[in-house]
Amino acid sequence: METDRGGLITYHGPGQLVAYPIIRLRGRGGPHWYVRTLEQVIIRSLAEFDLAATTVDGLTGVWTADGRRKLAAIGVKIAGGVSRHGFAINVDPDLTMFDGIVPCGIADRGVTSMTAELGAPQSIDDMADAVVFQFCDALSLRLAWGCSPALR
């Protein structure tokens, strides 16, 4: 299935935290700023689990500290100043699901997960709490319905 967002082919399935924020971006920065902000949100969220991550020059997404394995894919579309599509963080997926594709068109690097890197199962709910907090902080947003205690 073709899509109008960036990022080429990807996989979404169980064990991933997938988020498609719909945010009015006018006055905040353009598409490049938004993608770089999402990368930093994910990197800061992973750091809460003591998992070091980074970006790689020329490639979109979040990678292990050595830049060899992808932890999170990002593919966004901005139309009329509003974001759609978003990101997928590999928290605890079946990594064999990536075997039949070339994720994001990047053939010379692998795909990994928080669970694989940390050596123990990880919680999508815990990662979601971290991402929501970091996302709101990065974009100076406040949740209308309030934050759960886990969100600080």
Summary of the structure (lengths in Angstrom):
residues: 152
radius of gyration: 14.9
end to end distance: 39.1
largest distance: 43.1
contacts: 427
relative contact order: 0.22
helix: 31%
strand: 24%
